[in-house]
């Protein structure tokens, strides 16, 4: 096989591969860049956000928590000895 025949065969193969690639590229859908348009986003139902109420701690509650923490610390100190 001469060099000219090899080059001709390579050119034919390149042509077939290029045509196959063009077919595949056209078959793949392209994604649009950026955010979706408002009309598309408006299709979703709007969800209402739940408003969280602030939880307040009474002075008696604080006192109970403080006593429980002191009791816990004392037990840990006793266990460490």
N, C-alpha and C positions, 0 to 999 in steps of 0.2 A: 504494500500500500504506500502510495506516495504522500508527500506532505500536503499537496494540494487536495487530495481526496480526503485526508484526515480533517483538514480545515473546512472543507465543504460539509462533511458529516457533522462536525461541531456546530457550524452555522445553522444547519437544519435542526439540530437538537435544541439549540438556543431559541430558535424561532418557535418550536413546539412548546417549550417551557414558558416562553413569554406569553404566548396565547393562552395557555392554561392558567397562568398567574392572573392575567387580565380577567378571565372568566370568574375566578375565585374572588378577586377584589370586588367585582361588581355584585356578587352574590351576598357579600357581607354587608348588613345594614350599618350605616354610620350613625354614631351617637351625636346628638346635638350638644354643643358645649354650653356651659353656663347653667343658670337656674331655670327651672321650668316656668312657663308663662303663668300669669295669675289665673287664667281661665282653667288651666289644668289643676292648679293647686286648690282652687275654689270648689272642686268636686268633692273633696273630703269634707265630712261634717265637722263643724267647729266644736271642739270639746271644751266644756266649761271647767275652769280651774277651781279646785276646792280651796276655800279660804280657811287657813288654819287659825284657830283661836289661840291667843297667847295664854299660856298656863302659868298662873301665879301660885307661889308657895306661901302658905300662911306661916306666921311666926311659930305656931305650935308644931307645924310640920318640920320647920328648920330645926327646932329644938330636939324633936324625936330623931332626926337624921344625925345631928351632932352627937347625941348620946349613943346611938348605935355605932357610929364610927369610933368613938372613944372606947366603947366596949370591945370592938373588934381589934383595935390597936393593942389594948391591954391583953387580950387573949393571944395575939401574935407574939407579944413581948414575953409572956409567960411561957409559951411554947418554945421560944428560942433559948431559954435558960436551961 
